[in-house]
Amino acid sequence: MATFNLSVEPKPFRNDALIISEKDTRWGFGGTLLKAFQRRGFRAVLVGAGHELGRKEIEESMVVIPVFSKDLVSSPDQLEKLATVVDENRTCHLFLPFLYKLELKDVRYLMGGKLFEKFNEVLTKVTDLTGFRFGDGVTYEYQCVEKIVQVSAKHVASTIGVIPRVTEVMLLLSPESDNGVNVVGVVGPGKETITRKVYEVIAPSFPAHCFLPDVGEKIREHGPEYLQNMLGPYMLGNSQEGVPFIRHEKVLAVLDCIDSLDSLKAALGLTPRFAPGSQVFIIAPDITLLENNGIEKVYEVKGLDKTSAYQVLCLEAFSSMNMSFKYMDIISRAETCADGNPCALKAIGSSFSGKTIAECEIALDEYKRIHYSELIESMIGENNWIPSFGDISEEYTEYDMPDVELASDDGSGMGNFLGSSTLLSQANMQDVEAA
């Protein structure tokens, strides 16, 4: 009996951004935001003002921006539907709620306690980033628009090339097989990002599941028993009941950074403890480590093609799908330097943000100098081999959008983003200073 359905695999997106804006903001802030996206080459749509919000719009949109104005929060039917659809569509989406000229007490009053709590619960589950707030006398609207576009651009950049690879990895799974535990190895640039997306798609179908980070390092620190000891807490939150439970239930386990024979043996030693039909992903930096030790299903993530690489660089550097002709040469050299590695592309693109061409030249030279020297030194010391620049791994900088750009005021006037646990938490809600 299958534990999950491959039909839930992520679908390609038709829209980069979906703006949900009711009539009190549709012809003002909502329209300005729409124009800002479109001017930068994004596929953006604006719905609201009586539009019957359907599941399809959210499913086909990479970034969903509900503008919480008085009209929207006063529409219980629209909010109820939005909460339900958001809760059912999480993979590869960024949900970025925006409170427009509303105080927390107004939102709670207009939405009503029950609906307010439902939204709080839904948006806590789907995102660690809980949104923006704008009010008169706090900052300029154009600054809010600019920041939203920047955040959205980073998210779009992080999804480029992901969906086709997620689909390819899922083809290696064996949901109908009860003959044993299905072990899949994943290597190559962006391997953690790809595997994490697969995990997000299929994890809800398993009674127990976990994504264990930095396994190789933890085993070196604590010994091979680390994995067994962590199974219960990570999968069920209960170390006493964890192991007996997983022996009788199909589970999903993702083991990140398996970088040595000792850590691989510890990982493979877990599989007899899992029920037949369980899925185990091993994320490793070296394909030979997996192939030489009996793992037959190995997916090697290839670097991004030139077109996709240019898109990532432009999104990171300019928050745009378009590129000024005068930056063509430096972007071309950056693409060659990164060799299709998504993490290198994001790091270089981010280093170009807001800089002149001359400053971009300096940033690229500095990036090459620092990362080449550090990487070569570590690789020669540990493995006695010299890598190409394309071998740079995720360990240097993943540049996940919520963790980097949203931490604090960067001088743009947008200030702090709302806190990471609840959408409308009084403790986390902060007004921003005008620039």
GUKOLNU-143586 format. One line per 10 residues: number of its first residue (from 1); their letters; for each residue x negated, y, z of C-alpha. Coordinates in steps of 0.5 Angstrom, whole numbers. Layout:
// residues N
NUM	A	X,Y,Z | ...
This chain:
// residues 435
1	MATFNLSVEP	0,0,0 | -3,7,-2 | -4,12,4 | -4,18,-1 | -2,20,-8 | -7,22,-13 | -1,26,-16 | -2,32,-11 | -9,33,-14 | -10,41,-15
11	KPFRNDALII	-7,44,-21 | -10,50,-25 | -8,57,-24 | -4,61,-28 | -5,67,-24 | -11,70,-20 | -7,74,-16 | 1,74,-14 | 3,81,-10 | 10,80,-7
21	SEKDTRWGFG	12,87,-6 | 19,89,-4 | 22,96,-7 | 20,101,-2 | 12,99,-4 | 13,96,-11 | 13,103,-14 | 7,105,-10 | 2,101,-6 | 4,95,-10
31	GTLLKAFQRR	4,98,-17 | -3,101,-15 | -6,94,-13 | -3,91,-19 | -6,96,-24 | -13,95,-20 | -13,88,-21 | -11,88,-28 | -16,94,-30 | -22,89,-27
41	GFRAVLVGAG	-20,83,-32 | -16,79,-27 | -9,76,-29 | -5,79,-23 | 3,79,-23 | 8,83,-18 | 14,80,-16 | 20,83,-11 | 25,88,-11 | 30,82,-11
51	HELGRKEIEE	26,77,-15 | 28,70,-13 | 21,68,-10 | 20,61,-13 | 15,55,-11 | 12,56,-18 | 9,63,-17 | 5,61,-11 | 3,54,-14 | 0,57,-20
61	SMVVIPVFSK	-3,63,-16 | -10,63,-13 | -9,69,-9 | -2,71,-5 | -2,78,-2 | 5,79,1 | 6,86,3 | 9,86,9 | 13,93,9 | 20,94,12
71	DLVSSPDQLE	24,92,6 | 20,85,6 | 21,84,14 | 28,86,14 | 30,80,9 | 30,74,13 | 32,69,7 | 26,72,3 | 21,71,9 | 24,64,10
81	KLATVVDENR	23,61,3 | 16,65,3 | 14,61,10 | 16,54,7 | 12,55,1 | 6,58,4 | 6,52,9 | 7,47,3 | 1,50,-2 | -5,51,1
91	TCHLFLPFLY	-11,48,-3 | -15,53,-7 | -11,59,-5 | -12,65,-1 | -6,68,3 | -8,75,5 | -2,78,8 | -2,86,9 | 2,90,14 | 4,97,10
101	KLELKDVRYL	6,102,15 | 8,98,21 | 7,97,28 | 7,90,31 | 13,92,35 | 17,94,29 | 15,87,25 | 17,83,31 | 24,87,32 | 25,87,24
111	MGGKLFEKFN	23,79,23 | 27,77,30 | 23,72,35 | 24,66,31 | 22,68,24 | 16,72,27 | 14,66,31 | 15,61,25 | 10,66,20 | 5,66,26
121	EVLTKVTDLT	5,59,26 | 5,58,18 | -1,63,17 | -5,60,23 | -5,54,19 | -7,56,12 | -12,61,13 | -17,64,18 | -17,70,15 | -10,74,18
131	GFRFGDGVTY	-10,80,13 | -10,88,13 | -6,93,16 | -5,100,13 | -2,106,17 | -2,114,15 | -8,117,18 | -12,111,19 | -15,110,12 | -14,112,4
141	EYQCVEKIVQ	-10,107,0 | -15,107,-5 | -20,104,0 | -15,99,2 | -14,97,-5 | -21,96,-6 | -22,92,0 | -17,87,-2 | -20,86,-9 | -27,85,-7
151	VSAKHVASTI	-24,80,-2 | -20,77,-7 | -26,77,-12 | -30,73,-8 | -25,68,-7 | -24,67,-14 | -31,66,-15 | -31,61,-10 | -26,57,-14 | -29,57,-21
161	GVIPRVTEVM	-31,50,-23 | -28,47,-17 | -22,44,-19 | -24,40,-25 | -30,37,-21 | -25,35,-15 | -20,32,-20 | -26,28,-22 | -28,26,-15 | -21,23,-14
171	LLLSPESDNG	-22,19,-20 | -27,15,-16 | -22,13,-10 | -18,7,-9 | -12,8,-6 | -9,2,-8 | -14,-3,-5 | -14,-6,1 | -20,-11,0 | -25,-6,4
181	VNVVGVVGPG	-27,1,5 | -28,5,-1 | -35,9,0 | -36,15,-5 | -43,19,-5 | -43,26,-7 | -49,30,-9 | -51,36,-13 | -50,43,-13 | -44,45,-9
191	KETITRKVYE	-43,38,-7 | -40,40,0 | -35,45,-3 | -32,40,-8 | -32,35,-2 | -28,39,2 | -23,41,-3 | -22,34,-4 | -21,33,4 | -16,38,4
201	VIAPSFPAHC	-12,35,-1 | -12,28,1 | -13,29,9 | -5,30,11 | -4,23,8 | -8,19,13 | -7,18,20 | -14,20,22 | -19,24,19 | -25,28,20
211	FLPDVGEKIR	-30,32,17 | -37,31,20 | -42,37,19 | -50,36,19 | -50,29,21 | -57,28,19 | -59,33,24 | -55,31,29 | -57,24,29 | -64,26,29
221	EHGPEYLQNM	-63,30,35 | -58,25,39 | -59,18,35 | -55,14,31 | -50,13,37 | -48,20,35 | -43,18,30 | -39,13,34 | -39,18,40 | -36,23,35
231	LGPYMLGNSQ	-31,19,32 | -25,20,37 | -26,27,38 | -26,29,31 | -21,25,29 | -16,25,34 | -18,29,40 | -19,23,44 | -26,20,45 | -22,14,49
241	EGVPFIRHEK	-17,12,44 | -21,14,38 | -24,7,36 | -19,2,38 | -14,7,33 | -18,7,27 | -19,0,27 | -12,-1,25 | -11,5,21 | -13,7,15
251	VLAVLDCIDS	-18,13,16 | -21,19,12 | -28,21,14 | -33,26,11 | -40,25,13 | -44,31,11 | -52,32,10 | -54,25,10 | -61,26,8 | -65,20,11
261	LDSLKAALGL	-65,13,11 | -63,13,18 | -57,17,18 | -55,13,12 | -55,7,16 | -52,10,21 | -46,12,17 | -45,5,13 | -45,2,20 | -39,5,21
271	TPRFAPGSQV	-35,2,16 | -34,-4,19 | -30,-1,24 | -25,2,19 | -19,-1,17 | -19,-4,10 | -17,2,5 | -20,7,9 | -24,13,5 | -31,15,7
281	FIIAPDITLL	-35,20,3 | -42,21,4 | -45,28,2 | -53,27,1 | -58,32,-3 | -61,26,-6 | -58,21,-11 | -63,16,-10 | -62,15,-3 | -55,13,-4
291	ENNGIEKVYE	-56,9,-11 | -62,5,-8 | -58,3,-2 | -52,0,-5 | -47,5,-6 | -44,4,-13 | -39,10,-13 | -44,16,-13 | -41,23,-16 | -47,28,-18
301	VKGLDKTSAY	-44,35,-19 | -47,39,-25 | -49,46,-25 | -44,51,-28 | -44,52,-35 | -46,59,-37 | -39,62,-38 | -37,60,-31 | -44,62,-28 | -43,69,-31
311	QVLCLEAFSS	-36,70,-28 | -39,68,-21 | -44,73,-22 | -39,79,-24 | -34,77,-19 | -40,77,-13 | -43,83,-16 | -38,88,-19 | -31,85,-16 | -29,84,-23
321	MNMSFKYMDI	-28,79,-29 | -31,84,-34 | -38,87,-34 | -41,93,-36 | -46,92,-42 | -52,96,-39 | -52,90,-34 | -52,85,-39 | -60,84,-39 | -60,83,-31
331	ISRAETCADG	-54,79,-31 | -57,74,-36 | -64,73,-33 | -60,72,-26 | -56,66,-29 | -62,63,-32 | -66,64,-25 | -60,60,-22 | -60,55,-27 | -52,54,-25
341	NPCALKAIGS	-53,53,-18 | -46,56,-15 | -50,58,-8 | -55,61,-12 | -51,65,-16 | -46,67,-11 | -53,70,-7 | -56,73,-13 | -49,76,-15 | -48,79,-8
351	SFSGKTIAEC	-55,82,-7 | -53,86,-14 | -46,89,-11 | -46,96,-11 | -53,97,-13 | -56,101,-20 | -60,96,-25 | -67,98,-22 | -64,96,-15 | -62,90,-18
361	EIALDEYKRI	-68,88,-21 | -72,89,-14 | -66,85,-11 | -67,79,-16 | -75,79,-15 | -74,79,-8 | -69,73,-8 | -74,69,-13 | -80,71,-8 | -77,69,-2
371	HYSELIESMI	-73,63,-4 | -78,60,-8 | -83,60,-3 | -79,58,3 | -76,52,-1 | -83,50,-4 | -86,50,3 | -80,46,6 | -80,41,0 | -87,40,0
381	GENNWIPSFG	-88,39,7 | -82,34,8 | -82,30,1 | -88,32,-2 | -85,34,-9 | -84,41,-12 | -77,43,-14 | -74,47,-19 | -70,53,-18 | -64,49,-19
391	DISEEYTEYD	-65,45,-14 | -64,50,-8 | -58,47,-4 | -52,50,0 | -56,50,6 | -59,57,5 | -53,61,4 | -46,58,2 | -43,65,2 | -36,63,4
401	MPDVELASDD	-32,69,3 | -28,70,10 | -34,69,14 | -39,74,11 | -35,80,8 | -29,80,14 | -33,80,20 | -34,88,21 | -33,95,19 | -38,96,13
411	GSGMGNFLGS	-37,103,12 | -32,103,7 | -26,105,12 | -23,99,12 | -26,97,19 | -24,90,22 | -20,85,19 | -15,82,23 | -17,76,28 | -18,69,26
421	STLLSQANMQ	-12,65,30 | -6,69,29 | -3,73,24 | 1,78,28 | -3,77,35 | -3,84,39 | -10,82,42 | -13,82,35 | -9,87,31 | -14,93,30
431	DVEAA	-13,100,27 | -18,102,22 | -22,109,22 | -22,113,16 | -28,114,12
